[in-house]
């Protein structure tokens, strides 16, 4: 398709926002998606189905107008897409003829049941090359769907997959007892989600997550676990920095009964507790040299040596480690082993700080306000907003200026700092709409001293180059993914990279 993208910019945010709500379900997301598709294309009716949305689950179906022989024919077609891993871009029905855009050279297939004056479009929901669902719209007028409407539906379907994946991840986490909120719609956050899902597909590789404190590294580690085939096995977190050197070895590898004087009972240790699942090591830069050596053997050979045991024990564990330190610098100082670093970073993913995804600050602030309004015993109305909110057009207990001030601040403590601030404000400010005056001085000062760009930075080509470089970094230099995020054709992105002199690095190995 050559038509330019015209999808409204807030569609992805709305879909991801829906997926982030605690009570959201797949059928509700599919209905929202169908509502958007009908409005976007001026269609009369439609339907949708998520095929094998989760392992062991029945497909999720939203009612469609198609029945009988045609419905059976299309169901068989969808199953064939699944079985053969084909990924056609779409199928358009106009006056009984079906065109599949994955192969324009073929003659269109004729469906007698569609002969007449109706038109239909079936758009696959593609996760990579796998068809996970189909969206259908139909109009009473022949030839109703032109290239513009088809391109919009393709883009809407592409954005819907990110929201579907988020809901699936939340369901798997909840099933495993991890009730975790996933909030964010910025390009950086969506690219991180995509990368975590991709890495999770190789369930045996070690992963190193780097990033600042409070940026969400543990959430990223849990996402890797629950996206992987190990999701039904334990996820075992270990905060390395909270233990003394003498404790770490026993905590990780355990001991046999009577291994030492006070060892009246055997202890499995975290590695054996995580057998078959994922061991999450938080802040591995704090490990002592002795424990680093033992950890290296456990990762390399899948063997641990419990205290008081002569023979090693085999374990099947995927290690996901995090650090907020620069490990190459620790290696240069002799404080971290190069060989362990190489083993841990089979795949390395950087979790971006909150200041690099400022679009998410308001979403997170609203989420925390909704979450903690009742917990801090502010008076809550039946509509789910506090009494202060009911006195203003602004939602979620705060003014627009309040959110703007939050977005101007750099948040050195990242998401954790923002969450703690919201809790403190809701506790201290009992009967007012939150405004800039309620914020700490450093945040108010940041909102008043936002750096003004230089004349050079105001140039369009400079700003465009900087933004393209940012999106490329967030997509691991995958130019096709970057083009989708930027909503420009792949060829246009290539031309801009060449013209603007954008630096292209090799994609990281995953």
GIFENTA-V235742 format. One record per pair of residues at least 6 apart in sequence whose C-alpha atoms are under 6 Angstrom apart, sorted by the first residue. I is the first residue (numbers start at 0). GAP is how many residues later the second one is. Records with the same first field share a line. If there is no record, write none. Layout:
BEGIN
I = GAP / GAP
END
This chain:
BEGIN
6 = 145
11 = 147
12 = 172
14 = 148
15 = 147
18 = 144 / 148
19 = 162 / 163
40 = 108
42 = 95 / 96
43 = 94 / 95
44 = 92 / 93
45 = 18 / 90 / 91 / 92
46 = 15 / 16 / 17 / 89
47 = 14 / 86 / 87 / 88
48 = 11 / 12 / 84 / 85
49 = 9 / 10 / 82 / 83
50 = 8 / 81 / 82
51 = 7
84 = 45
86 = 42
87 = 14
88 = 12 / 13
89 = 10 / 11 / 32 / 33
90 = 8 / 9 / 30 / 31
91 = 6 / 7 / 28 / 29
92 = 26 / 27 / 28
93 = 25 / 49
94 = 20 / 21 / 22 / 23 / 47
95 = 14 / 15 / 16 / 18 / 19
96 = 11 / 12 / 13
97 = 10 / 11
98 = 9
116 = 24 / 25
117 = 21 / 22 / 23 / 24
118 = 19 / 20 / 23
119 = 17 / 18
120 = 15 / 16
121 = 13 / 14
122 = 11 / 12
123 = 9 / 10
124 = 6 / 7 / 8 / 9 / 32
183 = 176
185 = 171 / 173 / 174
187 = 286
190 = 283 / 284
195 = 28
196 = 30
199 = 24 / 27 / 28
200 = 27
202 = 25
203 = 114
205 = 112 / 113 / 114 / 138 / 140
206 = 113 / 137 / 138 / 140 / 141
207 = 112 / 113 / 114 / 136 / 137 / 140
208 = 113 / 139 / 140 / 141
209 = 112 / 113 / 114 / 140
210 = 113 / 139 / 140
211 = 112
213 = 199 / 200 / 201 / 202
214 = 138 / 199 / 200
224 = 6
229 = 47
232 = 43 / 44
233 = 40 / 43
234 = 42 / 43
235 = 38 / 43 / 44
236 = 43
237 = 42 / 43
238 = 43
239 = 42
240 = 45
250 = 18
251 = 17 / 18 / 19
252 = 16 / 53
253 = 13 / 14 / 15 / 52
254 = 11 / 12 / 51 / 52
255 = 10 / 52
256 = 6 / 7 / 8 / 9
257 = 6
258 = 49
274 = 40 / 41 / 42
275 = 40 / 41
276 = 40
277 = 39 / 40 / 41
278 = 40
279 = 40 / 41
280 = 40
281 = 39 / 40
282 = 39 / 40
283 = 39
295 = 44
297 = 6
301 = 12 / 13
302 = 9 / 10 / 11 / 12
303 = 8 / 9
304 = 7
329 = 6
346 = 163
353 = 60
354 = 55
357 = 49
361 = 41
365 = 30
375 = 51
378 = 7 / 8
379 = 6 / 7
380 = 6
387 = 43 / 44 / 45
388 = 6 / 8
396 = 36 / 37
397 = 35 / 36
398 = 36
401 = 33 / 34
404 = 42
407 = 39
408 = 34 / 37
470 = 11
471 = 10
475 = 31
476 = 30
479 = 10
482 = 7
END
